[in-house]
Amino acid sequence: MRRIVATGAESTGKTTLVQALAAHYGAPWVAEYARTYAETVDHALTAADVEPIARGHIAQAEAAAQEASALLLFDTDLLSTVIYSRHLYGACPAWIETAARERAADLYLLCAPDIPWKPDPGQRESPEARAALQPQFEALLREWQLPHANVSGSLDERVLVAIRAVDGLR
């Protein structure tokens, strides 16, 4: 089974891209766990929430893998947890960084921040935050030598680039 992850800073079209790819391939997709978690807790997220988010993502990913066959698409993964933890709280628990490396996807689709930023109260910081975070995603993908493709432009352009990258894995 191939695991493909849409990644990048906030409001870069990850969910939309994953949904389009799921429709194209007839493959299942896994929603961003951090968003689900944030919607269920009755407080602003803190460093104490990083580990439950990581554990929840792992459990959700494992459950989805049990049901998938050839292709499984993710709207983010532990790589995002590592980056946001470092960005927001100054560090990330070592076990999460280890798990992120061990559970790395077969391909990351790095979504560029070249689309309009959409506010999402309680979920997104600001357009400035995504500008600061995007280079961190790029740097970590390179540092960990993870296979990735840069996707940018309109949704149609993004989908075409992503399909070529996914098909190149087969």
C-alpha positions as a Markdown table, in Angstrom:
| # | Residue | x | y | z |
|---|---|---|---|---|
| 1 | Met | 0.0 | 0.0 | 0.0 |
| 2 | Arg | 1.2 | 3.5 | -0.9 |
| 3 | Arg | 0.7 | 6.3 | 1.6 |
| 4 | Ile | 0.5 | 9.8 | 0.2 |
| 5 | Val | 0.4 | 12.9 | 2.4 |
| 6 | Ala | -0.7 | 16.4 | 1.6 |
| 7 | Thr | 1.4 | 18.7 | 3.8 |
| 8 | Gly | 2.3 | 22.3 | 4.2 |
| 9 | Ala | 1.4 | 25.4 | 6.2 |
| 10 | Glu | -2.2 | 26.2 | 7.1 |
| 11 | Ser | -4.7 | 27.2 | 4.4 |
| 12 | Thr | -2.7 | 25.8 | 1.5 |
| 13 | Gly | -5.4 | 23.6 | 0.0 |
| 14 | Lys | -4.3 | 20.3 | 1.6 |
| 15 | Thr | -7.9 | 19.0 | 2.3 |
| 16 | Thr | -9.2 | 20.0 | -1.1 |
| 17 | Leu | -6.2 | 18.3 | -2.9 |
| 18 | Val | -6.6 | 15.1 | -0.9 |
| 19 | Gln | -10.3 | 15.0 | -1.6 |
| 20 | Ala | -9.7 | 15.5 | -5.4 |
| 21 | Leu | -7.1 | 12.7 | -5.4 |
| 22 | Ala | -9.4 | 10.4 | -3.5 |
| 23 | Ala | -12.1 | 11.0 | -6.1 |
| 24 | His | -9.6 | 10.5 | -9.0 |
| 25 | Tyr | -8.2 | 7.2 | -7.6 |
| 26 | Gly | -11.3 | 5.9 | -5.8 |
| 27 | Ala | -9.1 | 5.7 | -2.7 |
| 28 | Pro | -9.8 | 6.4 | 0.9 |
| 29 | Trp | -8.5 | 9.5 | 2.6 |
| 30 | Val | -7.8 | 10.4 | 6.2 |
| 31 | Ala | -8.8 | 13.7 | 7.7 |
| 32 | Glu | -6.4 | 15.9 | 9.6 |
| 33 | Tyr | -6.5 | 14.6 | 13.2 |
| 34 | Ala | -5.3 | 17.8 | 14.9 |
| 35 | Arg | -8.3 | 19.6 | 13.5 |
| 36 | Thr | -10.7 | 16.9 | 14.8 |
| 37 | Tyr | -9.0 | 17.0 | 18.2 |
| 38 | Ala | -9.1 | 20.8 | 18.5 |
| 39 | Glu | -12.8 | 20.7 | 17.8 |
| 40 | Thr | -13.4 | 18.3 | 20.6 |
| 41 | Val | -11.5 | 19.9 | 23.5 |
| 42 | Asp | -12.9 | 22.7 | 25.5 |
| 43 | His | -9.7 | 24.8 | 25.6 |
| 44 | Ala | -7.1 | 26.5 | 23.5 |
| 45 | Leu | -4.4 | 24.0 | 22.5 |
| 46 | Thr | -1.3 | 23.9 | 24.5 |
| 47 | Ala | 2.0 | 21.9 | 24.5 |
| 48 | Ala | 0.1 | 19.3 | 26.6 |
| 49 | Asp | -2.1 | 18.6 | 23.6 |
| 50 | Val | 0.8 | 17.6 | 21.3 |
| 51 | Glu | 1.1 | 14.1 | 22.5 |
| 52 | Pro | -2.6 | 13.3 | 22.5 |
| 53 | Ile | -2.8 | 14.7 | 18.9 |
| 54 | Ala | 0.1 | 12.5 | 17.8 |
| 55 | Arg | -1.4 | 9.4 | 19.5 |
| 56 | Gly | -4.7 | 10.1 | 17.9 |
| 57 | His | -3.2 | 10.5 | 14.5 |
| 58 | Ile | -1.3 | 7.2 | 14.8 |
| 59 | Ala | -4.5 | 5.4 | 15.9 |
| 60 | Gln | -6.5 | 6.9 | 13.1 |
| 61 | Ala | -3.8 | 6.1 | 10.5 |
| 62 | Glu | -3.5 | 2.5 | 11.6 |
| 63 | Ala | -7.3 | 2.0 | 11.5 |
| 64 | Ala | -7.5 | 3.5 | 8.0 |
| 65 | Ala | -4.6 | 1.3 | 6.8 |
| 66 | Gln | -6.6 | -1.8 | 7.9 |
| 67 | Glu | -9.3 | -0.9 | 5.4 |
| 68 | Ala | -7.2 | 0.4 | 2.5 |
| 69 | Ser | -5.6 | -1.6 | -0.3 |
| 70 | Ala | -3.4 | 0.0 | -2.8 |
| 71 | Leu | -3.5 | 3.7 | -1.9 |
| 72 | Leu | -4.2 | 5.7 | 1.2 |
| 73 | Leu | -4.3 | 9.5 | 1.2 |
| 74 | Phe | -3.7 | 11.7 | 4.3 |
| 75 | Asp | -4.6 | 15.3 | 5.0 |
| 76 | Thr | -1.3 | 15.8 | 7.0 |
| 77 | Asp | 0.6 | 13.4 | 9.2 |
| 78 | Leu | 3.0 | 13.5 | 12.1 |
| 79 | Leu | 5.4 | 15.7 | 10.1 |
| 80 | Ser | 2.9 | 18.5 | 10.7 |
| 81 | Thr | 2.7 | 17.7 | 14.4 |
| 82 | Val | 6.5 | 18.0 | 14.6 |
| 83 | Ile | 6.6 | 21.3 | 12.8 |
| 84 | Tyr | 3.7 | 22.9 | 14.6 |
| 85 | Ser | 5.0 | 21.7 | 18.0 |
| 86 | Arg | 8.4 | 23.2 | 17.3 |
| 87 | His | 6.8 | 26.4 | 16.0 |
| 88 | Leu | 4.2 | 27.0 | 18.7 |
| 89 | Tyr | 6.0 | 25.5 | 21.8 |
| 90 | Gly | 9.7 | 25.5 | 20.9 |
| 91 | Ala | 10.2 | 21.8 | 20.8 |
| 92 | Cys | 8.6 | 18.4 | 20.0 |
| 93 | Pro | 8.7 | 15.3 | 22.1 |
| 94 | Ala | 11.4 | 13.0 | 20.8 |
| 95 | Trp | 9.1 | 10.0 | 20.5 |
| 96 | Ile | 6.9 | 12.0 | 18.1 |
| 97 | Glu | 9.9 | 12.9 | 15.9 |
| 98 | Thr | 11.0 | 9.3 | 15.9 |
| 99 | Ala | 7.5 | 8.1 | 15.1 |
| 100 | Ala | 7.2 | 10.7 | 12.3 |
| 101 | Arg | 10.4 | 9.3 | 10.7 |
| 102 | Glu | 9.4 | 5.7 | 11.1 |
| 103 | Arg | 5.9 | 6.3 | 9.8 |
| 104 | Ala | 7.0 | 8.5 | 6.9 |
| 105 | Ala | 4.8 | 8.4 | 3.8 |
| 106 | Asp | 5.8 | 7.1 | 0.4 |
| 107 | Leu | 5.2 | 10.6 | -1.0 |
| 108 | Tyr | 4.6 | 14.1 | 0.4 |
| 109 | Leu | 2.7 | 16.7 | -1.6 |
| 110 | Leu | 4.0 | 20.0 | -0.4 |
| 111 | Cys | 1.2 | 22.5 | -1.0 |
| 112 | Ala | 2.4 | 26.0 | -1.7 |
| 113 | Pro | 0.8 | 29.1 | 0.0 |
| 114 | Asp | 0.0 | 30.6 | -3.3 |
| 115 | Ile | -3.8 | 30.5 | -2.9 |
| 116 | Pro | -5.9 | 32.9 | -0.8 |
| 117 | Trp | -5.7 | 32.4 | 2.9 |
| 118 | Lys | -9.1 | 31.6 | 4.4 |
| 119 | Pro | -9.8 | 32.4 | 8.1 |
| 120 | Asp | -11.0 | 29.5 | 10.3 |
| 121 | Pro | -11.5 | 30.7 | 13.8 |
| 122 | Gly | -9.9 | 28.5 | 16.4 |
| 123 | Gln | -8.0 | 26.6 | 13.8 |
| 124 | Arg | -5.7 | 29.0 | 11.9 |
| 125 | Glu | -3.4 | 31.7 | 13.0 |
| 126 | Ser | -2.9 | 34.2 | 10.2 |
| 127 | Pro | -1.5 | 34.6 | 6.7 |
| 128 | Glu | 1.8 | 35.6 | 8.3 |
| 129 | Ala | 2.0 | 32.3 | 10.2 |
| 130 | Arg | 1.7 | 30.3 | 7.0 |
| 131 | Ala | 4.5 | 32.3 | 5.4 |
| 132 | Ala | 6.7 | 31.5 | 8.4 |
| 133 | Leu | 5.8 | 27.9 | 8.5 |
| 134 | Gln | 6.1 | 26.9 | 4.8 |
| 135 | Pro | 9.9 | 27.1 | 4.8 |
| 136 | Gln | 10.0 | 24.9 | 7.9 |
| 137 | Phe | 8.0 | 22.2 | 6.0 |
| 138 | Glu | 10.4 | 22.5 | 3.1 |
| 139 | Ala | 13.5 | 22.3 | 5.3 |
| 140 | Leu | 12.3 | 19.2 | 7.3 |
| 141 | Leu | 11.3 | 17.3 | 4.1 |
| 142 | Arg | 14.9 | 18.0 | 2.8 |
| 143 | Glu | 16.6 | 17.2 | 6.2 |
| 144 | Trp | 14.8 | 13.9 | 6.6 |
| 145 | Gln | 15.2 | 13.2 | 2.8 |
| 146 | Leu | 11.5 | 12.5 | 2.3 |
| 147 | Pro | 10.2 | 12.0 | -1.2 |
| 148 | His | 8.1 | 15.0 | -2.1 |
| 149 | Ala | 6.6 | 17.0 | -4.9 |
| 150 | Asn | 5.8 | 20.7 | -4.8 |
| 151 | Val | 2.2 | 21.5 | -5.8 |
| 152 | Ser | 1.1 | 25.0 | -6.6 |
| 153 | Gly | -1.3 | 27.0 | -8.7 |
| 154 | Ser | -4.9 | 26.4 | -9.3 |
| 155 | Leu | -6.7 | 23.3 | -8.0 |
| 156 | Asp | -6.5 | 21.8 | -11.5 |
| 157 | Glu | -2.8 | 22.4 | -11.7 |
| 158 | Arg | -2.2 | 21.0 | -8.3 |
| 159 | Val | -4.2 | 17.9 | -9.0 |
| 160 | Leu | -2.3 | 17.3 | -12.3 |
| 161 | Val | 1.1 | 17.6 | -10.6 |
| 162 | Ala | 0.0 | 15.4 | -7.7 |
| 163 | Ile | -1.4 | 12.7 | -10.1 |
| 164 | Arg | 1.9 | 12.7 | -12.0 |
| 165 | Ala | 3.9 | 12.3 | -8.7 |
| 166 | Val | 1.6 | 9.6 | -7.4 |
| 167 | Asp | 1.6 | 7.7 | -10.7 |
| 168 | Gly | 5.4 | 8.0 | -10.7 |
| 169 | Leu | 5.5 | 5.8 | -7.6 |
| 170 | Arg | 3.9 | 2.8 | -9.3 |
